[in-house]
Amino acid sequence: MRKLSATMFMSLDGVIQAPGGPGEDGDGDFPYGGWAVTYFDDRMGTVMDEFLREPVDLVLGRRTYDIFAGYWPQHADEQGVGMPFARATKYVASRGKPDLSWDKSVLLKGDAARSVAALKKDDGRDLQVHGSVNLLQTLMRAGLVDEYLLWTFPVLVGTGKRLFTEGVPAGGLELVDTTTSTTGVVINRYRPSGDLKTGTF
């Protein structure tokens, strides 16, 4: 049984759209592409290296795959993200016919949640989702995410796509690890802990 982990950069007000640059996702005329870039430091690199320390395979939405495929094949020999991404099988969820020329890329056929559920049942490397918000929300609704690595940046973006929206199922999370960068980015690792418990004061 494979574990499925998701990593996501988000602002303090929950925006996850285009953290890495203006051309990343301009849907809705989003004006703040690249809002995360100036906050990166060595500590954040260490956390990402640890996240990718063991060999993994990737599950990606079409847009994230295209962004990664446009950059990482030319940086496959880099320590950190480059080599693990090069070695991973890239499972791509798309309703279209994407160019899958990046080595070890495979199109997920049919319903994405069912395909990923089947992958999880196989023996093999653990699975990671990076970005890919629409796909990740689908997997969350299907109860397929085993772990979240959420990077909360000390910015208020105000507008844009959010990960936790209407339709995401209620539930509890257990905080299993936390660290803070020198620039104020709080990196929390969570695991689902069952149903949301309510009470009264």
C-alpha positions, 0 to 999 in steps of 0.5 A: 500500500502506497502513501499519498502525500500532498505539498502546497504553498499557500498564503496566510489567507489560503491562496495557492494560485501561482506562487512561483511566478506571473506565468504560472496560473493567470486564471481570473486575471490573477495579478500576484503571480510569484508571491512566494518567491522572495521568501525562500531560504536554505531551511525551506530547501532542507525541508523539501530535500527531506520530503524527497529523501526517499524515492517517490512517484508523482501524481500531477494535474495537467497544468502543474505537469506542463510547468514541471516538464518545461523546467525540470528535464533541463535540471535533472542533475540538480541536488534536491528536487531535480534528481528525485523528479527525474527518477520518479514516474509521473502520473498525469491526470488530464482529460486531454492529450498532453505531451508526455515526452518527459521521461517516465510520464504516464497518463492516468486513464478514466476517473482520476480518483479511481485511478489514484486509488488503484495506484495506492493499492499497488506495491511501489514507491510512495506517491506525492502531489505537488501543486495540482489544486484541482486534482488534489481537491478531487483526491481530498474529496475521495479521502485519498490523501494520507499526509499534507505538507502545508507551507504557509507564507506570511502574506495576504493575497486577498484574491485567487484560488484556494485549496480548502473550499466548499466541497472539501470534506470536514475532518480533523488533522493531527500536527506531526511536525512543524518548522519555521523558515528565517523568513517566517514561512511556517511549514506544517506536516499534518495527517488526517485524524478522523471525523471532525469533533465538535463540542461546547464551551 
